[in-house]
């Protein structure tokens, strides 16, 4: 009997809907591929045309929505949000930063309840000396926590109000633009209780484990703000270069690692002397960096390459890269350092990587433009912020 083109393609290990693409090894993985790339009707045709167990298993997985990857979508949170990032406090709360599109920080608990929408409108004169008049609005970007999750620190992309006339943006070169402000939020009262000046277009924040400092990468001024938490002041500014972004601090609070996205490099900052050294040639456009609890390996998303790099910090060498998807942006790590979770912004997916072998073991579809991510070690849930207006929660 003459075989159909679709059946021949299957025998050769190819997906007939995508010429040249080889089928994944298992029906479970194939189900995810079909779910991402073809409508269910094509899966029905595929099963009917071949009668193969592989295709039938894929179809059943689609119809009953069983998570083929082991990552199960358990909730999608919507509302008046446009989250740029999502951060876990370590004390059961999740903070979503909604930029200038919603001018808010939304806070959730583990039961997915919205506890409060914190507006970014403040009277700066209450917190910062100077000629500030009236109310100002921010644009919340990222969050970091101190005091065992009792205090949140939120960067503001820009400040709008009297005296702020020249804001920077993502498309501007580094130069002289308005500085911005970092908010301090009481994570129990859920209200802004302080503000500290930072550089131009501050993006990522990281707190030192000893709770002494908050570090802020300033995109347009090309530097790093070092904030003394107790004194509520910017104590130092460190020049880094074009487009600093992600920050990781080692467990001893001795060193910080800063991804400089306009380069192939990661800066290494001594937090006592503030001397600067470099991990060179890590990969194109490093964006987010994380370090394992032992301080041995650093991981960096390479936005310009579609991969994640593993770096041996002591040896100062690249160990391996894992291809995840187009424009990998943010990343979370399990406390034991065994797995990474990565948002692939332009692919509309989230990937899980096992760090021992840097192998992608799962890739799941997301809403449009996944950009922020955090991991809850108590429930083993992964929260993904999608810029298009949702937060997706996956059970691993």
Phi and psi in degrees as a GROMACS rama.xvg file:
@    title "Ramachandran Plot"
@    xaxis  label "Phi"
@    yaxis  label "Psi"
@TYPE xy
-70.9955  132.148  UNK-2
-87.8747  146.682  UNK-3
-71.7247  159.373  UNK-4
-59.7432  -35.7233  UNK-5
-65.8256  -41.3309  UNK-6
-68.1359  -41.5593  UNK-7
-61.7409  -40.9921  UNK-8
-61.1945  -40.478  UNK-9
-65.0293  -41.1633  UNK-10
-60.6657  -34.7748  UNK-11
-85.4286  0.751865  UNK-12
79.7007  30.1186  UNK-13
-118  150.188  UNK-14
-87.2201  113.134  UNK-15
-62.3844  -22.3044  UNK-16
-77.7677  -13.3033  UNK-17
-140.526  90.4232  UNK-18
-55.5554  129.999  UNK-19
93.2691  -13.1879  UNK-20
-88.8669  127.413  UNK-21
-79.9489  145.82  UNK-22
-69.7877  144.568  UNK-23
-61.0654  163.544  UNK-24
-71.6241  -28.1003  UNK-25
-120.181  156.829  UNK-26
-63.3049  -35.2119  UNK-27
-63.6692  -46.4948  UNK-28
-66.5352  -38.5164  UNK-29
-60.3262  -35.5122  UNK-30
-61.1681  -41.003  UNK-31
-64.3071  -40.5794  UNK-32
-63.5426  -44.1509  UNK-33
-64.7028  -40.9637  UNK-34
-61.9449  -33.5151  UNK-35
-81.4077  -35.7305  UNK-36
-112.132  -18.4567  UNK-37
-135.037  149.722  UNK-38
-71.2187  162.037  UNK-39
-60.2285  -30.9432  UNK-40
-61.5152  -35.5231  UNK-41
-68.4345  -34.1753  UNK-42
-65.8994  -36.8115  UNK-43
-62.0224  -46.1706  UNK-44
-61.1001  -41.8859  UNK-45
-60.9339  -45.2869  UNK-46
-65.421  -42.0718  UNK-47
-67.4985  -36.9681  UNK-48
-73.5358  -28.9162  UNK-49
-111.249  -32.9513  UNK-50
66.0615  16.9001  UNK-51
-85.0514  148.337  UNK-52
-59.614  -36.9291  UNK-53
-57.5816  -51.2387  UNK-54
-67.9352  -39.3684  UNK-55
-65.0417  -41.7264  UNK-56
-62.5196  -40.4003  UNK-57
-62.0648  -43.6096  UNK-58
-62.724  -44.747  UNK-59
-62.827  -39.4448  UNK-60
-63.4281  -37.7889  UNK-61
-66.8324  -47.3328  UNK-62
-65.6601  -36.3276  UNK-63
-95.7436  -2.93179  UNK-64
60.6172  37.4218  UNK-65
-76.5684  132.508  UNK-66
-71.3378  101.713  UNK-67
-63.6427  -26.6685  UNK-68
-86.4099  -11.1629  UNK-69
91.2322  -11.0404  UNK-70
-98.2527  112.421  UNK-71
-104.178  124.886  UNK-72
-73.5928  117.472  UNK-73
-109.839  -16.7559  UNK-74
-161.793  141.808  UNK-75
-120.637  118.64  UNK-76
-96.087  128.864  UNK-77
-123.833  -171.365  UNK-78
135.255  -158.746  UNK-79
-85.246  68.8467  UNK-80
-136.154  154.215  UNK-81
-146.875  69.0784  UNK-82
-70.2671  125.373  UNK-83
-83.9342  -30.2284  UNK-84
-153.1  164.649  UNK-85
-141.618  133.996  UNK-86
-134.142  138.539  UNK-87
-92.6221  131.284  UNK-88
-77.3664  -18.568  UNK-89
88.4576  -3.46567  UNK-90
-131.698  31.7507  UNK-91
89.3941  4.25402  UNK-92
-116.026  153.185  UNK-93
-129.128  123.266  UNK-94
-106.77  123.985  UNK-95
-108.845  128.747  UNK-96
-101.502  124.015  UNK-97
-109.295  20.1007  UNK-98
53.623  -160.06  UNK-99
-81.8501  -2.61807  UNK-100
-77.3966  -26.4409  UNK-101
-130.161  -10.0757  UNK-102
51.9318  50.4621  UNK-103
-156.977  163.789  UNK-104
-118.605  125.292  UNK-105
-106.614  136.476  UNK-106
-118.829  132.309  UNK-107
-125.819  158.402  UNK-108
-106.531  -175.831  UNK-109
-69.32  -16.0799  UNK-110
-90.8603  11.5979  UNK-111
69.5747  17.3716  UNK-112
-82.7198  135.765  UNK-113
-75.2681  112.708  UNK-114
-83.5619  -39.141  UNK-115
-165.992  147.289  UNK-116
-104.122  112.783  UNK-117
-93.6018  115.793  UNK-118
-71.7347  151.832  UNK-119
-91.9845  15.0958  UNK-120
-89.7226  120.304  UNK-121
-139.176  161.469  UNK-122
-95.4974  101.339  UNK-123
-62.4059  -28.2608  UNK-124
-61.9207  -20.7997  UNK-125
-71.305  -24.2015  UNK-126
-118.669  -27.8952  UNK-127
-127.324  128.044  UNK-128
-63.8566  145.076  UNK-129
141.253  -177.058  UNK-130
-91.7161  63.0755  UNK-131
-96.5435  131.442  UNK-132
-124.481  121.775  UNK-133
79.9142  -154.625  UNK-134
-95.8074  148.896  UNK-135
-129.005  150.704  UNK-136
-116.481  143.417  UNK-137
-102.544  -154.836  UNK-138
-162.131  83.2336  UNK-139
-60.8342  129.043  UNK-140
-108.462  -62.1165  UNK-141
-136.289  169.998  UNK-142
-138.47  146.566  UNK-143
-136.834  162.374  UNK-144
-129.45  147.294  UNK-145
-132.603  179.842  UNK-146
55.0396  45.9559  UNK-147
54.5881  37.5962  UNK-148
87.3907  3.09676  UNK-149
-83.2052  -16.6697  UNK-150
-127.274  131.591  UNK-151
-111.006  145.165  UNK-152
-121.699  125.896  UNK-153
-124.17  126.028  UNK-154
-80.9735  148.914  UNK-155
-118.371  121.945  UNK-156
-53.2902  -39.9679  UNK-157
-156.022  168.32  UNK-158
-121.322  133.307  UNK-159
-110.436  130.469  UNK-160
154.141  -177.282  UNK-161
-57.4936  128.628  UNK-162
94.6866  -12.5833  UNK-163
-104.704  105.226  UNK-164
-125.751  -9.68811  UNK-165
-135.112  67.2725  UNK-166
-72.2137  147.169  UNK-167
-84.4741  174.004  UNK-168
-154.456  177.705  UNK-169
-63.6299  -26.3676  UNK-170
-91.6399  -5.80852  UNK-171
-87.5168  147.512  UNK-172
-72.3998  163.875  UNK-173
-62.8099  143.537  UNK-174
175.253  -157.716  UNK-175
-94.876  104.327  UNK-176
-129.357  170.996  UNK-177
-55.7482  137.244  UNK-178
-73.7727  165.798  UNK-179
-125.664  -161.763  UNK-180
-141.444  145.66  UNK-181
-104.278  130.561  UNK-182
-90.9866  144.276  UNK-183
-102.835  130.679  UNK-184
-121.799  130.611  UNK-185
-73.4044  113.994  UNK-186
-77.7905  -2.45495  UNK-187
-98.5112  -45.8585  UNK-188
-80.1479  -18.9782  UNK-189
56.2491  56.113  UNK-190
-148.932  153.607  UNK-191
-71.4162  127.042  UNK-192
-121.749  1.67957  UNK-193
-173.693  167.314  UNK-194
-151.397  144.305  UNK-195
-133.374  133.349  UNK-196
-63.4  146.785  UNK-197
-137.165  -163.657  UNK-198
-86.7011  -159.038  UNK-199
-90.4028  126.758  UNK-200
53.3008  64.0693  UNK-201
-67.8123  135.993  UNK-202
-118.454  -86.3159  UNK-203
-81.6122  150.206  UNK-204
-129.136  149.23  UNK-205
-144.329  137.366  UNK-206
-98.2917  149.202  UNK-207
-77.4858  143.617  UNK-208
-56.0861  -26.6419  UNK-209
-79.0705  -2.155  UNK-210
75.7517  8.61964  UNK-211
-82.6298  -37.5954  UNK-212
-127.006  151.309  UNK-213
-119.925  128.967  UNK-214
-105.758  137.497  UNK-215
-131.923  125.361  UNK-216
-88.09  127.655  UNK-217
-106.587  106.603  UNK-218
-59.3062  -51.4077  UNK-219
-86.9035  -26.9137  UNK-220
-86.7288  -6.43038  UNK-221
65.3202  35.442  UNK-222
-146.448  -177.463  UNK-223
-122.916  125.638  UNK-224
-88.7694  132.691  UNK-225
-108.378  112.581  UNK-226
-103.942  127.824  UNK-227
-82.9313  112.772  UNK-228
-65.6983  -40.8312  UNK-229
-69.3185  -40.6989  UNK-230
-84.7708  -12.2592  UNK-231
54.3903  52.3287  UNK-232
-147.966  154.231  UNK-233
-80.6297  112.053  UNK-234
-90.3179  -19.9475  UNK-235
-160.504  151.657  UNK-236
-126.108  126.408  UNK-237
-114.137  121.959  UNK-238
-72.6548  132.606  UNK-239
-124.301  -37.1502  UNK-240
125.293  -166.821  UNK-241
-69.7935  118.096  UNK-242
64.6071  62.8186  UNK-243
-66.9667  143.919  UNK-244
-136.024  -97.1852  UNK-245
-70.9178  151.949  UNK-246
-135.415  137.103  UNK-247
-131.473  141.121  UNK-248
-120.073  136.209  UNK-249
-72.2494  166.429  UNK-250
-63.0397  -27.7539  UNK-251
-87.0462  1.22353  UNK-252
60.6516  26.4732  UNK-253
-94.0483  -34.2644  UNK-254
-134.829  146.018  UNK-255
-119.166  144.201  UNK-256
-116.332  128.007  UNK-257
-125.301  122.829  UNK-258
-75.7734  126.996  UNK-259
-105.894  102.409  UNK-260
-70.1031  -22.4271  UNK-261
-85.5721  27.3609  UNK-262
-151.472  -166.341  UNK-263
-112.66  14.909  UNK-264
-122.606  161.155  UNK-265
-122.821  127.672  UNK-266
-81.4217  145.094  UNK-267
-119.569  117.518  UNK-268
-112.857  122.349  UNK-269
-74.4275  121.012  UNK-270
-84.6166  4.62966  UNK-271
-103.438  -52.2022  UNK-272
-91.2367  -17.6466  UNK-273
61.5603  25.117  UNK-274
-73.3473  145.667  UNK-275
-113.777  134.011  UNK-276
-134.087  -179.548  UNK-277
-139.401  145.225  UNK-278
-101.083  107.335  UNK-279
-94.0925  150.073  UNK-280
66.1542  33.2034  UNK-281
-69.0849  -40.1579  UNK-282
159.218  169.794  UNK-283
-74.989  125.677  UNK-284
57.2764  63.1176  UNK-285
-65.3014  133.601  UNK-286
-115.784  -56.5282  UNK-287
-112.794  138.289  UNK-288
-125.997  142.862  UNK-289
-135.793  150.282  UNK-290
-125.165  142.275  UNK-291
-73.2709  165.446  UNK-292
-64.4915  -24.7403  UNK-293
-80.8558  -13.1579  UNK-294
75.6332  16.2239  UNK-295
-90.2737  -41.8035  UNK-296
-119.116  138.609  UNK-297
-109.579  140.356  UNK-298
-119.391  138.81  UNK-299
-136.421  130.013  UNK-300
-76.8186  135.264  UNK-301
-109.438  93.2516  UNK-302
-60.2061  -31.6336  UNK-303
-85.2861  -5.79159  UNK-304
-118.899  -15.6276  UNK-305
74.1463  33.8408  UNK-306
-147.464  171.896  UNK-307
-120.774  133.855  UNK-308
-103.299  142.548  UNK-309
-110.243  125.959  UNK-310
-122.656  131.223  UNK-311
-80.3742  109.03  UNK-312
-66.0689  -43.9365  UNK-313
-62.0971  -43.3956  UNK-314
-83.7007  -16.4835  UNK-315
65.6513  36.8581  UNK-316
-132.903  152.099  UNK-317
-73.6352  130.058  UNK-318
-92.5805  -50.4967  UNK-319
-167.59  159.227  UNK-320
-123.596  151.066  UNK-321
-125.659  126.258  UNK-322
-78.3675  128.189  UNK-323
-116.085  -43.1537  UNK-324
166.501  -177.531  UNK-325
-80.7548  130.009  UNK-326
57.2453  62.6265  UNK-327
-65.9034  126.204  UNK-328
-108.006  -81.6055  UNK-329
-98.8069  166.985  UNK-330
-153.88  147.107  UNK-331
-128.249  155.579  UNK-332
-130.12  145.153  UNK-333
-72.3149  153.746  UNK-334
-57.5497  -33.0566  UNK-335
-84.0041  -0.62577  UNK-336
74.9152  12.095  UNK-337
-83.4043  -19.7133  UNK-338
-144.704  149.582  UNK-339
-118.66  149.467  UNK-340
-123.77  128.642  UNK-341
-128.804  132.552  UNK-342
-90.4063  129.855  UNK-343
-105.545  95.8414  UNK-344
-57.9727  -48.1733  UNK-345
-86.0626  -10.5344  UNK-346
-97.0676  -11.1905  UNK-347
56.6072  47.697  UNK-348
-141.179  166.09  UNK-349
-128.62  133.729  UNK-350
-116.067  146.798  UNK-351
-110.295  133.002  UNK-352
-121.53  133.766  UNK-353
-87.2646  126.959  UNK-354
-75.5212  -25.5214  UNK-355
-60.4837  -41.6592  UNK-356
-116.512  1.83146  UNK-357
51.973  50.4238  UNK-358
-110.323  134.285  UNK-359
-78.0581  114.138  UNK-360
-103.008  -11.4563  UNK-361
-158.677  142  UNK-362
-138.969  124.413  UNK-363
-121.937  148.035  UNK-364
-73.0321  150.739  UNK-365
-130.272  176.866  UNK-366
-67.2858  173.415  UNK-367
-64.2625  134.377  UNK-368
58.5915  64.942  UNK-369
-67.1483  129.711  UNK-370
-134.906  -30.353  UNK-371
-117.529  155.736  UNK-372
-156.769  146.602  UNK-373
-150.043  160.071  UNK-374
-122.422  131.851  UNK-375
-99.7567  107.141  UNK-376
-69.9374  -19.6196  UNK-377
-73.0464  -45.9734  UNK-378
-100.11  -8.7986  UNK-379
56.6498  43.2532  UNK-380
-107.331  144.873  UNK-381
-110.842  122.071  UNK-382
-100.748  126.453  UNK-383
-119.278  122.594  UNK-384
-89.5747  123.497  UNK-385
-108.444  123.275  UNK-386
-58.6128  -23.8492  UNK-387
-72.2847  -8.36457  UNK-388
123.524  33.2996  UNK-389
-153.679  163.532  UNK-390
-124.469  123.579  UNK-391
-104.978  136.33  UNK-392
-117.41  121.854  UNK-393
-111.143  139.958  UNK-394
-96.0463  127.826  UNK-395
